[in-house]
Amino acid sequence: MAGKSSRRRFLEATAALSGALTSCQRAEGPEEEGPRRIGKPLRAYGERSEFEKSVRALPTTKILEVGQSYTPLAEIYGIITPSALHYERHHSGVPTIDPATHRLLIHGMVERPLIFTMDDLRRLPSVSRVCFIECAGNTHLGYGARDAPTVQLSHGLVSCSEWTGVSLSLLLSEAGVQPGAKWILAEGADAAKMQRSIPLEKAMNDIIVAYGQNGEALRPEQGYPLRLVIPGWEGNVNVKWLRRLKVTDQPYMTRDETAKYTDLMPDGTARQFTFVMEAKSVVTFPSGGQKLRAPGFYEITGLAWSGRGRIERVEISTDGGGTWQDAGLSEPRLPMALTRFRLPWRWDGREAVVQSRATDETGYVQPTHEALVAARGPHYEYHNNCIRPWRVLADGSVTDVAG
């Protein structure tokens, strides 16, 4: 009898499943062939589903040529940012550059000044690397009042891609760097003529002169047809629309390394050339603007990164920093790239404060907001990597802790 009962239950379940499948609405298409609808035809360039709506947040200023867009971190899977959602930051709009006429000049303290066409660069041995780029001003809204309502607006000036191009060290070797050279001035072809000074030691290490991003050519907003990619360093030095590299014996003290991207300290001194983006993490779910449907099981997830190397540990607290648990770190864990972390969590329906802190391979631990203010003063703007908490209210809505 037990066997017949099991068989009867199996048949009943199968019949119910068959009925459910039959009642499911079929996907609509442009044509019908018998009882089925034919799907859409082939497209020369793939596009995302019409049901996906992720977009970059744009600034509220009316002068869109000067500003930035924010990556929707809460809607990103894994660690790679789609090229179309990579954040952008520029000072005078996006130039239109014909790669057939674009040139890269290397001159200054070199034995052989060189001019490269794009074809010249593509003929050279290529390298690819996955790494993040983060604006030094990322999270600046969250430094004082901590009043950015979503993770996109608080942390969305960071993105991670696979970059492809030529090692800068190879180009400099071809030009022959002269003794006494210590710095390089990089210049873009945008209307602002963005310029930044870069130590020669870094230039001979891991900088890429990139023409590719995520398997295709750079997007115009990301520097098409050529840009610098400097793993682990602040976004502003990753000069886009690259057209000139001048080898020098000292930094050039350009606008964006004197009037900007410096930090006034409490004792009246200023920090300058603070290139490295230190260890940082943020919970992307649950985060500001989201809502938990009901008490029960959820997975806390987020992203961590460090300009000093690989992320070794991420801890999560659901009680405002009272206790901490180690999160699981998803592979691959690459140096100077985003790392995905996860932690199972059963929400009991009571108010909770969720936050994360990262530790990189050098042992550096992401600081609290209070620790940064104590060291740098309340008006510090750049390189804010403090812990960011989110408050889960009893109704499931998630807000900024200050909100």
N, C-alpha and C positions, 0 to 999 in steps of 0.2 A: 504493500500500500504506500510505503514511503517513497518508493521509486516512481509509482504512478503519480503521486502528488507532486513530486519534483518535476516530472515530465509535463504535467498539466500546467504548472506554474510557468515553465519555460515557454510552452506554446502560447499561453496567454500573454506573456511579456513580449514575445516575438510579434504577435498580432497587433498589440498596442503600438509597438515601435513602427511596424509597417504602416499603420494608420496615420501615425504622427508624421512620418516621412511623406506620405501621399498628400497630406494636408498642407505641407510646407509650400510657401509661395515661391515659384521659380523666379530666377533673376530675369529681368526684362532685357530685351535686346532689340535691335533694329528690324529683324526679320524673324519669321517663324518657319520651322521645318517640321511638319507633323505636329506632335504635341509639345515639342521643345522650341525654345527661342535661341537663335544663334547669337553668339556674343559679338562684341565690337571687333572691327577688323584690325589688322596690324598697324602700328604707328612707327614712324621712322625714328622718333625720339621718345623714350618711355616717360610716362607721367604717372604721378601718384593717383590713387583712387579718389574719386569725387567725394568720398565720405571722410577723407582725412583733411583736417583743417588747420594743422599747425602752421603758424606764421611767426615771423620775427616781430617783436614789439618795436614800434618806431617812436622817436622822440616827439614831444608835443610842440616843439619849436616850429615856426613856419619856414625856417631856413633849413630845409632838409639836406642841403649840400654840406652843412657843417653839423656833424652830430654822430649818432651811433644807432645801431639796431641791436636787439637783444635776442639771444638764442632761447627758445622755449625748452629749458632744461627738463622740466617736468614731463615733457612729451617725447623725450629722446630715449631710444632703446639702446642698451649696450654702452659703448664708449665713443663710437665714431659719430660725429655730427654730419648730417647731410650737407653737401656744399651749399645748397640753396638756403639752409638755415644757419649757416656759420655767421656769427656776429660780425658786424662791420663797424669800423671807426675811421672817419676821415675828416679832413679839415677844409676841403674846397671842392667836394663833389667827386664823382667817379669819371676819370678821363676815358675817352675812346681812343685806343692805340692800335694801329695796324701792326701786327707782328712782323710783317714783311719789311717794314721800314724801321722797326725798333732796334736800338743798339745799346750795348753795355760797354762803357768805357772804364778801363782800369789804368790809373795813372798815379802820379805823385812819386813817392820814394820807391820806384821800381826800376829794374834794369831795362825792361822792354814794355813801354806803354802798349796796351792792347785794346782793340775794339772787337767785340763779339756780336755777330748777328744771332738771331734765334736758331737758325740752322746750324751755326757753329756750335752753339751750346748743346743742341740735341745730338750732335755727332760724338760728343765726349761721353765717357763712362758715367752712367746715371746711378743715383742712389735714391732709396726711398726710406722714409721713417715716419712712424706714427708719433705725433706729439701734440700737446695742447698749445694754444696761443691765448693769453689772457691779458686784457687791458689792465694797466697799472691802477686805473681808477675803478676797476670792478669792485662792487660792494660799497662804493663811496657813500651811497645813500644810507647804508646800514651802519656807518661808523659812529655818527652822533646820535640822532634820534632813533635809529634802527626802524624806520617807518616805511620801508618798501613792502607793499602788500603781497607780492608774489615772488617765488624763487626766480622767475624770469627777470624781473626788474631788479632784484637784489644781487643776483649772481650771473645774469645772462651775458656778461661780457667775457665769457670763456667758451671755447669750442675746441674740438679735437679732430684732426684729420690725418690721413696718410698723405705726406708731401713727397713729391718726386722732382728731382733736378740734378744739379751738379754740385759737388763739394766745393765750397769757396776756397778751401786750401789748395785744391788742384789748380784753380784759376790763378791764385796768387803765386803758386810755384812756377806756372808758365810765365808769369810776368817777371819773376825774380825780385823778391823783396830785398831792399837794401838794408845794410846794417844801421841800427839806430831807429828803425821804424818801430812804432809801438801802438799806433792806432789806425783806424780806417774811418773815413767819412763816407757814409752811404747817403745817396740822394735819390729821391723819386721823381717821376715825370709828371706828377699832378700839379695843379695850379699853385699849390702852396709850396712846392719844391721841398717836401719834407726831408729833413736832414737829421741824422743822428751819428754820433761818434761811438765806435765800437772797438774795444781792446783787440789788438792783433792776436793775442793769445787765444781768445775765443774764436776769432776768425779762422785760425789754423786748426781748430779742434773739430767742431761738429756743425757749423753753419752750412745751410743748403741754399744755393741760388735756385729757387724752385720755379718750375713752369707747369707743374702738375699738381692736382689735388683730388684725392679719392678716385683716381683712375682716369681722369680727364683733364683737359686744360683748366687752369685757374679761372674762376669766375671773375668778371670785371671788378666787382666789389672787393675781391681778394688779391688784386694786384695784377691782373692780366696785362701783358703776357709774362711778367717776371717779377719776383719778389724775393726778399730774404726771409728765411725761416730760421730762427735762432732758438733752439730748444731750451725751454725753461726760463727764458728771459721775458721781461715785460713787452707787451704787444707793440708799443710805439717804436721799438728798435727793429722790428721785423718789417723794414721799409718796403712798401708796395710800389708797383710800377717802376721798379728799380732801373735806373739808367746810368749811374755813375758811382764808382768806388775810388776814392782817393786815399792812398797810403801816406800817413803822416807820422810825425814824431810826438804829437800831443793831441788831446781832444780839441775840437773846434769851438766848443762852447756855443752851440747853436741855440735858437729860441726854445726848442723843446727839450733842452737839457739845462737850461738856466731859468727862464721865466716859468717854464712848466716842468713837470716830472721831477721836481725837487720838493723837499719837505722841511718846513720850519720846525725846529725842535724847541722844547720848553726853555732851554738855556740860551736861545737866540742864535744858535748855529743852525746850519741847514744840511740835510742829507742830500747827496748828489750821486748820480750813477748807481742807484740802488736797483741793479738790473734784475736780480733773481726773484722769482715769484715763489714765496715760501709755502710750506705745506698748508693745505686748505681742504675743507670738505663742506658739504651741505646736503641735508636731507631734501630730496625732491618729492618724496611721498611718505607721509602726508606733509604738505607744505601749504603756504598761504594761498587762499582762494579755493582750495579743494574742500570736499565734504565727505566724511565717512557715512555710509548709508545707515549702519546700525552697529551695535556692539558685536564683537566677534573677531575672527581671525583676519589679519592683514599682514602684508609684508612691507616693512619699512625699507626703503631703498634710497640711494643717493649716489653722489659722485665725490671722489677725492683726487687730489693731484698735488704735485710738488715739483718746483723747478730745480730742486737739489738731487732728484733721483726718483727711485721707486717708492710707492706707498707700501709700508710694511704692516700697518695696523690701523683699523678704524674702530672706534668705540661709539656706542649709542646709549643715550640716556633717555628714558621716558618720564623722568620725574624731576626735570629741571637741573640735572647735574648732580643729584643726590647719590645715585648709583649708576654704574656703567656696565655694559655688556659688550663683548667682542662681536663685531659683525663679520659675516663671511665675505671674503674678497673674491670676486669673480676673475677668472683668467680670460685673456692675458693681462698680466700686471707688468706694464712696460715703464721704464724710467721716463719721467717727464711727459707722461700721457695720463689721460683720465683713467681712473680705476672705479669700477662699479662695486658698491657694497650693498649687502642685504641682511636683514634680520627678521625672523618670524616674530609676530607680536599679536597678542590677544588683547584687544581693547575692551575694557570692562564697562565702558559708557560714562566713566567719570573724566573730569578735566585732566589733561596731561600736557606736559611740556616736552617736546621731542627735539633732540639735538645730537650732533655728531662731532667727534674730534679725531683728527688724523695724526699719525706718526709716520715720518718717512725713514728711509734707510740710514740717514745720518743720525737718527735719534731725536730729531727736532719734533716737538709736539705742538700742535695747533693751539694758540693761546685763547684765553677768554677776552671779551671786550674790555673788561676792567684792567687786565694785565697790559693790554696795548695802550690804553689811555694813561696808565701809570708811567709807562716807558716813553711815550711819544707826545703826550698832551692831548687835550680834547679837540684840537683843530687839525689833527693829522688827516690827510686825504688819501694818499696813494698807498698801495700795498697793504690794504686792510684784509687780513686773513683770519679774523677772529671767529670764534664759534658762533653759529647762528641758530637760535632756538625758534621753534614754532609752537603755538598753543592750540591744542585740540580741545574745543569746548564740548560741553555735555551734549549739545545737539548735533555733534559731529562736524561742525564747521571748523575750519583751520584758519587762524589769523597770525599776524605778526605778534610777537610777545608784547611789543609796545602798543598794539592796537586794542 
